[in-house]
């Protein structure tokens, strides 16, 4: 599925600090979002590019290319000319969990792309159905051990972050839960709310309405610190679990071989957008916190995320191409 939308730049005067006499950019940029229009990733991409266009001095043509878990969009980007005019909104699936769980991806997440910069991240949150008699992580682990194989958890699909995060939790807790994969987070929530499953590890944005309604109970969040929207909910690290600094993240990548001056222009302007204006408030709908990074820092982040989930996938024998 493809959808295009042109986001126009502001008058050139507003972009003067970054464009000056540079040849790049001389025309609108293609910004590929690897999911269908209307979801959280799409909202993040359109929110960022709307403001980025004003700073960069050129518009963005936002194009949704779904299919293959983001593989089609990644292939399309990797094959484009490395001139800065084709960008991809890579995220934790395309450049994290999929490379870790699929040995036959039609792209190399590290070699086929130039990391441009991080946009931001949102935590996943461990939630249980309100009918489960537990109030915190310690009680949940005790309940799992006292009721082996009687608790099931839903995920957005095999190999998704919601799947791998719960597998990491199970590994460290030394407990067992039955995995029930769904085709997306919405049907997984339907069964959690209906009592067909008892636990889940969704992204915070998807979980918030149900937490606030009292229909699910939040036990802990991933990340290095508590989230401002759930100040009373501890991190998994606070609860004694290690390796839960991972987030559901979004960033920008380009085809491999991007010229250094073009990369600098893109990174400088993206980071300027992330650190100024009203972007933080606009991204709050998806509970995304801006995380500006230099290209080399973002490259190391991607490599570390792939390594993290690859190690877990091997230990838990999660291979989706087998």
N, C-alpha and C positions, 0 to 999 in steps of 0.2 A: 504494500500500500504506500502510495506516495502523495504528499501534500506539500505545496509550495506556498510561501507567503513572503512578500517583500517588506522588509522593515527599512524605512528610509532614514537616511542620516539627517542630522540637523545641518543648518547652514555651515559652510566651510569655516567660517570664523570661529565657531565653537570648537573645531578640531585643530585649530592652528598649533597648539602646543605640541601635537604629536605628528602632524603631517608635514609642516613646513615645506621644504623643497623635495621631499622624498617622492620617488616614482610610485612607491607602493603605499596604499592601494589606489589604483586608478579606475577601478570599476567595482560594482557590488560583489560581495563574497557569497559563496555557496556554503551554507551551514547545515550539515546533515544530522538529523536526530534519528537514532536507530530504533525507534518505536513508532507505533501509530499515533496520530494526532489525538490530543485530548487528555493524555495521562500526565503523571507527575514529571517525567523526564521532558516531555514536550513543553510543559509550563515553565520549567527551569530554563530550557533553551530559548524560548521566546522572550522571557523576562530579561535574560542576560543580553541577548543580541539587540533588543530594542534600545538598551542603554549603551551598549558597546558601539553601535552604529554612530551615535552622536559623538562619541569620543574619537573614534577611528576616522570619521569623516567620509564614510561610505556605508551604504546599506547592506543588509544581509538578505539573501533569499533562503528562507528556512524550508528545508525539504525533509519530510518524514519518509523514511525507508524502513519499513518493518520487515519481518520475516527472518527465519533462521536464528532467532535469538540475538539478532544484531549482526549476524555474520554477513548478510548481504550488504548492509550499510558499510561495514568494515572493508569488505572487498572493494566496493565502489570507491571509497576514500583512498585505499592503498594504491589503487591503479591510476588515480588522478595525478596530474602534473604537480610536482612539489614547488609550487609558486606562491602559495599562501592564499589562493583564491578558492580552495576547497578545504573545509574544516569539518571535523566530526566531533560530536559530543560523545566522547567515550565515557563509560561509566563502569561501575563495579562488575557488571555482568560481562561486557565486551572485553574488558581489560583486567579482569580479576578472576571471577569464578568460572567463566567458560573456558579460558585457557587452562585452568586447573583441572577441569573435569572432562574435557573433550580433547582427545589426542589427534583428531582428524579435522580440526578447524581449518577453513580455507584461507586463513591469514595468520601471521605471526604477530602477536600483540606487542612484542618488544622490537622486532626488527623492521616491521613494515610501516612504522609511524614515527613522527617527530612529536614528542610531548610539548605542547604549547603552554599549558598552565592548568592548574586546578581551579574549579569553580567553587565547590564546597561540598559538605557532607552532612548527613543526618544519621542519627543512631538507629539501630534496631532495638526493639524493646521486648523483653520476655514477658508475655502476658498469659494468664490462665483464665478459664471461664469462671464466672462468679460463683458457680456451684461447687467449685473445688475448695475444700476446707484448708486453704493455706494462705498466709498473709505475707510471706517473704521467701527469699530463695532457700534459706535453711530449712524451713518447713516444707517447701516444695521437694527438695532433695530427699528429706525423710519420708515424705509421702510416696515418692517414686520407689524408694527401696522397700517400703512396706507393702507396696502394691505392684509387684513386678509384672510387666506386660499388660497391665490394665489401663495404662494411660497412653493416649495417642496424640500426636501433634500434626497439624497441617502445615503445608508450605505452598509457596507460589509455583512450585514445580521442581522436578529433580535437578539438582545442581545449582539451584537458585541460592541467593544469599540467605533467604529464610530457612532453607534446608541445611546449608553448611554451618550456619551459626548455631542451630540447634544440635547438630552433630558434634560440634566442638563442646557445647555445654554437656551433652550426654557423656562424652569422653572424659571430661574433667570431673563430672559428678559421679562417675562410675555407676551409672544407672541406665535403664532401658526404657525407651518409648517406641511405640509403633509409628512409623512415618506414613502419612497419607498425603501424597502429592496432589495438588490441584492445578488447574490451568488458569493461574492468576491468583492474586491475593483476595479478590472479592468473594469467590466461592469458598475459599478457605475460611474466611471470616464468617460466612453464612453458617457453616457447620460448627464452627467454634461457638457462635452465639446460640446455636440450637442444641448444643450439648453432644453432638456426634464426635467431636474431638475436644480435648481438654486444655491444650496449650498451643502456643505459636510464638514465632520470633519475627514479627513484621516490622517494617519501617515505621518510624514514629508518626509520620503524617497519616498513614492509613489507620493506625491504632488509636490516635487521639480522640476521635468522636466516640468510640466505644468505651474508652477509658473514662471519659468525662460523663458518659451516660451511666456508668456503673455496671455495664454488662460484661466487662472484662476487668481483670485486676492486673495492674502493672507491678512486676516484681523487681525488675532491674533493667538498666539500659547499657548498651555498649558505649565505648568511647572512654576517653581519659578523665572526663569530668561529668558531673550531673548536667542534665539539660535544663535550660531556663524554663521550659514549658512543663517540666516534671521535677521541680526542685526537691520534692520529698522522696523521690525514687532514687535509690543508690545505683552506682555503676556495678557491673559484674566484678570489676577489679576490687571495689570496696567489699564485695561479698566473698572475696577470697579466690576468684577465678582469674587465671592469667590468659593473656592473648586476646582479650576482648576490647582492644583499643580500635578494632576495625569498624569502619563506617560504611554506610551506603553513600558512595561518592559520585560526583559528576565532574568531568574535566573536558578539556579541549585538546585534540590531537590533529595533526596534519600528516600528509604522506611523508615517508622517509626522505631525507635529503633536503629539507627546507633550508634555504639560505639563511645564514646567521642574521643579517640585517632585517630580513622579513620576520624572522622569529622574534627578534627583540621588539620590533614594532608591535606585533600581536600580543606578546606577553606584557609589555609595558602598558598598553591601553586596556587590556583585560584586567590587570591588577588595579589600575586606576579606577575602573568601574566597580570592582569588588570592594574597594576601600572607601568609596565616597558615595554621596547621594542617598537615595532611598532604597537601594537594592536589598539590604538586609530585611527591611519591612516587607518588601514584595515577595521575597523568598520564604517568608515565615509561613505561608500557606502550605509549604511542603516541609516545614521544620528544617530547612537547609541553612546552615551557617556558612558564610563565605570563608574560603581558605586559600587566599592568594599565595602562589608559590612561583619561584623561578623555574624555568624549564628543567634544569638538571635536578632540582629537588623533586619536582613532579615525576620525572623519569625514575628516580629511586623509589618514590612512593608506589608507582605502578609495579615495579619489579618486586618490591617487598610484598605487595598484596598478592601477586600471583604466587610467589614462593610460599606465603602463609597458607593459602587455600590448596595449593598443590600438595603440600606436606599432609594436610588433613585428609584430602581426598585419597591419597595413597594409604594412609593409616586406616581409614574407614572403608577402603575398597570401593570408592565411588568413581566409576568409570562409565560415562554415558555413551561412549562409542563402542563399548564391548558387546 
